[in-house]
Amino acid sequence: MFGKFTAHYDAGLLKGIDASKDQELLSYLLIHRDRPHSREALATLLWGDTSTGKSKKYLRQALWHLHAALNSNLNGTDVLMVDHDWLSLNPRSNLWTDVSDFERAFTAAEGVAGRQLDSDKAQSLRDAVTLYSDDLLPGYYQDWVLFERERLQNMYLLMLDKLIVYLQFHGEYEVAQGYGATILRYDPARERTHRQLMHLYSLAGDRTSALRQFERCALALKQELGVRPERKTVELYERIRSDQMGHTDSPENQSHTSSTSSDILTRLKQLQAIVSGVQRRIQRDIKAIEGDKL
């Protein structure tokens, strides 16, 4: 469903799902396959610009087309579970979709910082962003499609961002640069990504590209939002220009270092308090023993 809708069974195309509304209905059911759906609600959702009677008729026709195409191609397995008022996909039909694998990878890495990804989660994210060949169902402009398209695109950009941090940490600067360029094609004024690219170019020893990235950032912010770069972006530019960048000099590393230093300081203070308490107890015990001797 990323890009032009296609359906395959084994090595061949699944026949009989050519009408756009049949594809839209199947896509909706696949994306929301975790629950049953009211026939009336589906008719209104997909054919809301027609009368109630016509929308229900069109839904019946689309269901008949899907039932015939899916069951004839999938050896008689009941893919659709339909009764008078409700319908859903059979959970045992085992249909694969690019969207479901994409969402599964996102969920598995959710809440895990890019620096903390293990190799399995990182590879899963790499595979997932490869699935995103284009936005969801281009050419469809129904409200539900627009909502899901925006949701999945945001997930895509977040995964790319997380991979950039992971790849920078592991020294794969060129691959990370490609992911950064992809993000900027979707959101040219994403200042964080501009800064990441400035770092990546600098780490790769390409100061010229790093400085040019700042110019592209400033231009995009002016054209898109009418604002100037943030102070930290300008400060980064100045450090790169004056050749004061180090290999660990990045926002992520600075944040990590600051956090680590704070944690260490807190633990040392806690240890100091414990040691002080032990020393006081020892002094009391010594005085008590000396008092008994007297």
JOFEN-V740897 format. One record per helix or strand of 3 or more residues. SS is the DSSP state (alpha for helix, beta for strand). FROM is the first residue (numbers start at 0). TO is the last residue. If there is no record, write none. Layout:
ss;from;to
SS;FROM;TO
SS;FROM;TO
This chain:
ss;from;to
alpha;19;30
alpha;38;45
alpha;51;72
beta;79;81
beta;85;88
alpha;90;92
alpha;97;108
alpha;113;115
alpha;118;130
alpha;142;168
alpha;172;185
alpha;190;202
alpha;206;224
alpha;230;240
alpha;250;292
